[in-house]
Amino acid sequence: MQDLGRVHQLLIPVEGYTLTFNLEAIIMAWIVIAVLIVFGFLASRKQERLPGTLQLFGEMIVTALYGLTEDALDKNLARKYAPLVCALFMFLLLSNWIGMIPHMHEPTKDLNTPLSLGTMGFVIAHAAGIRSKGFKAYIKEYFQPIFFMMPLNLIGEIAKIVSISFRLFGNIMGGSIIILVVSYLVYSIVLPPFLAAFFGLFVGAVQAFVFTMLTVVYISVQVK
């Protein structure tokens, strides 16, 4: 219980300012990235007609997400954005699940992680919109249906970052707090393993999928 709210920070002074880094989130994120790199290497090292377990698992994820991306976008855009969608989903999924391992913590439990991913999706979506429609047509949409609606339209676009980021952060952080509190109250017997399975496996997978699909939808809205 005493670990609740404790954050291991790295403070770097720079010209009168202090840069604060959450070491726990950074280390966990790099562990997730390393695991995904190793998984990708092993799954694609020896591709065969009769796939092994890793190749089969990788092909299932890629095929499913590619199909969803193609449904939201078109075939040509799916080829461009499906790799991003697959990488984003697998990173979020493993980031949400890694907290089930003792002494490991979800990097998505730090708001900076989902917020940075949400900002990345926002930038990619709007860059795709400008490339697809042209800058003039892209800007014109902010003044629809009447020109003085521009501030509200702009706020609405920025609110998407807040919405997608805080949804993921709130669910993962909330699940971690519930598990920690209940574990403390019942001395980590019976109930906490079921809570860990629910919040870790089920909620973690659902939130990774929702975040990824919302990113795809944001891109789709901008390019169409």
C-alpha positions, -999 to +999 in steps of 0.1 A: +000+000+000+029+023+007+039+021-030+007+038-041+017+071-057+054+065-055+072+074-087+109+069-094+120+101-112+151+113-130+156+150-126+178+169-151+184+206-146+186+225-179+192+263-179+171+270-148+145+244-157+141+209-144+133+181-168+114+153-150+114+117-163+095+088-150+122+061-150+097+033-143+076+041-173+106+046-196+122+013-185+090-006-188+083+009-223+117-001-235+112-036-221+080-039-241+097-026-272+126-051-268+101-080-263+082-070-295+114-067-315+125-102-304+090-115-311+090-100-346+124-114-353+116-149-342+081-149-358+095-139-392+129-155-392+118-188-409+085-183-426+069-216-437+037-227-454+029-246-422+036-219-397+049-225-362+033-211-331+050-177-332+045-172-369+009-183-366+002-158-337+019-130-356+000-137-388-033-138-369-027-103-354-015-088-386-043-103-407-070-092-383-057-056-379-050-053-416-086-063-423-100-037-398-077-010-412-088-018-448-125-016-437-120+018-422-097+031-450-093+018-485-069-009-498-041+015-508-042+034-475-044+002-455-010-008-470+004+024-457-011+026-422-017-011-413+020-015-401+014+015-377-019+000-365-003-034-358+027-019-340+004+004-319-019-024-309+008-048-300+027-022-280-004-012-260-015-048-255+019-058-240+021-025-221-012-032-204-004-068-197+031-064-184+018-053-150+006-088-143+042-099-140+055-094-104+076-062-100+066-050-134+044-020-141+023-008-170+039+022-189+004+032-198-002+039-161+018+071-167-003+097-185+027+107-206+026+074-225-010+074-237-008+112-242+022+109-264+006+081-284-026+101-287-006+131-299+012+109-324-021+096-338-034+132-340-004+144-360-005+114-383-043+118-389-041+155-398-009+151-419-028+124-438-058+148-442-036+176-456-019+151-480-053+137-491-074+169-494-048+196-499-041+223-474-068+247-486-096+222-484-083+209-451-084+244-435-118+251-450-134+223-431-127+241-398-150+269-409-180+246-416-209+249-414-205+286-405-172+305-403-175+315-366-176+278-357-139+275-363-129+278-326-153+251-316-142+228-344-106+234-334-113+226-297-132+195-308-101+182-327-078+189-297-104+172-274-098+140-293-063+138-279-076+143-243-104+118-248-084+090-262-055+095-238-074+098-206-096+069-214-066+045-216-048+061-187-079+061-164-088+025-170-052+012-165-045+034-135-079+027-120-074-010-124-040-009-107-053+011-078-083-013-072-060-043-073-035-027-049-062-016-024-081-049-025-048-069-021-039-048+009-073-054+025-075-091+020-037-099+022-034-109-014-056-140-012-084-154-034-098-122-049-068-102-062-058-129-088-092-127-103-091-089-103-056-090-119-069-114-146-099-091-153-081-057-153-049-071-168-061-094-195-096-084-204-096-046-197-060-043-210-069-060-243-101-040-247-084-007-241-056-015-264-081-024-291-103+007-285-073+031-285-060+016-318-094+016-335-100+052-325-067+062-340-077+044-373-111+062-372-094+096-367-072+089-398-103+078-417-122+109-409-094+131-421-087+114-454-123+111-465 
